[in-house]
Amino acid sequence: MACAPRIGFLTDFVPLYQDFENFYTRNLYMRIRDNWNRPVCSVPGERVDIMERFTDDYNWTFKFTGRVIKGVINMGSYNYLGFAQNSGFCAEASAVVLQQYGGGVCSTRQEMGNLDKHEELEHLVAEFLGVDAAMTYGMGFATNSMNIPALAGKGCLILSDELNHASLVLGARLSGATIRIFKHNNMQSLEKLLRDAIVHGQPRTHRPWRKILILVEGIYSMEGSIVRLPEVIALKKKYKAYLYLDEAHSIGALGPNGRGVVDYFGLDPRDVDIMMGTFTKSFGGAGGYIGGSKVLIDYLRKHSHSTAYATSMSPPVAEQIITSMKCIMGADGTSLGRERVEQLAENTRYFRRRLTEMGFIIYGNSDSPVVPLMLYMPAKIGAFGREMLKRHIGVVVVGFPATPIIESRARFCVSAAHTKEMLDEALSKISEVGDLLQLKYSRHHFVPLLDRPFDETTYEETED
Ligand SMILES: Cc1ncc(COP(=O)(O)O)c(C=O)c1O
């Protein structure tokens, strides 16, 4: 008798997983789970130290051996410009700020948490982006998920790329706006949605949409593709929509001045209505920003949940961003930042070219430092991750649900901090494991795409 209500209580819940996800979790994920969440015990620089662990119950639990795998070449962190450092001018300046301000702010921007460091950072971000004003937040994910609901709502239409990051998806869902999805980086698909939206208006009433907001990313983190920004801007102007650009992976990492995808295409930042990005990658810090017109930023300062309810950014983190951003801009009086931007571009092209020559299939744009190497078969995820770590190369492997189940991949992130020797060592180990696991799937000779714009269907070509 005592059990009956309990069973009823349990079965009343919506299942946590759909049937297939449950099957996947039990039969696949558990067997390769050791490849994720490995505890790192050093700065996530060009090399990392990883705590060695083992399992004696088929990956249900892990125990530490007490040993540390030292000096693993880090091909997984988003440390594009090599600012993830525990020494050097950024770390030193942050340490001074830590002594002066402490680590936490203990209040929101609207209350006692509006420090001079935050104001300094926001002026700098606006200058860096080439926009009127900017607002910064303690978390990149919350920058999207908490600001999109302030910008769109009922009666608005959000047009979202099918591969947009979870934070954009969550923000769109929380906004209450109608969401329609267009094919990844596909301008025909986007234009069709825009045209239909103008022609038909809102469902049932056919009233015009209050606002149409297009959500795109600069570099897509699982594909390595770069948004077709000139075309997106042309479409948004043609159909009088608004554009929200998430530069989490592209800011710092793209463009001759490291100012992201707008800089890469030589466009005017004022053509993008909402410039969003994070400090977690190229700047080696944490948090996010929104840049745009003064009207937009003033509005967000009042209406964004993350301004009103979230504690503001830790001051040493703000200093890390200020110093690294000034370095990229050359405002520190050195050419160090520019050299890092150039080094990243050179490393990216070298790494991508060598992988292609070896016969791997890699996705994305040749200028993207995010480099997905296709493994396809889910069983190869575990094997690749483990074999690479055995050879002291740290990689991120990705599978379902982040990718379609038969499009498993390894996702490398190239850094300006990688030396040629490190890249060569990583490449020779990747080649070795590629032979071992039969990953060199490409049967074609590679022809560089030269000036042709990137198309996700043309990442490789035959010469014949
Ligand atoms: C496109 C995109 N937007 C937003 C975020 C969230 O940023 P953060 O990790 O700084 O919270 C990420 C994180 O990887 C991202 O890739």
The ligand as a MOL file (V3000), in Angstrom:
LIG
                    3D

  0  0  0     0  0            999 V3000
M  V30 BEGIN CTAB
M  V30 COUNTS 16 16 0 0 0
M  V30 BEGIN ATOM
M  V30 1 C 27.4030 31.6390 -30.1180 0
M  V30 2 C 27.4710 31.6680 -28.6400 0
M  V30 3 N 26.7460 32.5680 -27.9570 0
M  V30 4 C 26.7770 32.6300 -26.6150 0
M  V30 5 C 27.5600 31.7710 -25.8820 0
M  V30 6 C 27.5390 31.8250 -24.3890 0
M  V30 7 O 28.6230 32.5040 -23.9110 0
M  V30 8 P 29.3610 32.2020 -22.5260 0
M  V30 9 O 29.9910 30.8610 -22.6570 0
M  V30 10 O 30.3160 33.3120 -22.4610 0
M  V30 11 O 28.3430 32.2420 -21.4370 0
M  V30 12 C 28.3550 30.8340 -26.5400 0
M  V30 13 C 29.2190 29.9240 -25.7830 0
M  V30 14 O 29.9770 29.1540 -26.2300 0
M  V30 15 C 28.3140 30.7770 -27.9540 0
M  V30 16 O 29.0440 29.8900 -28.6380 0
M  V30 END ATOM
M  V30 BEGIN BOND
M  V30 1 1 1 2
M  V30 2 1 2 3
M  V30 3 2 2 15
M  V30 4 2 3 4
M  V30 5 1 4 5
M  V30 6 1 5 6
M  V30 7 2 5 12
M  V30 8 1 6 7
M  V30 9 1 7 8
M  V30 10 2 8 9
M  V30 11 1 8 10
M  V30 12 1 8 11
M  V30 13 1 12 13
M  V30 14 1 12 15
M  V30 15 2 13 14
M  V30 16 1 15 16
M  V30 END BOND
M  V30 END CTAB
M  END
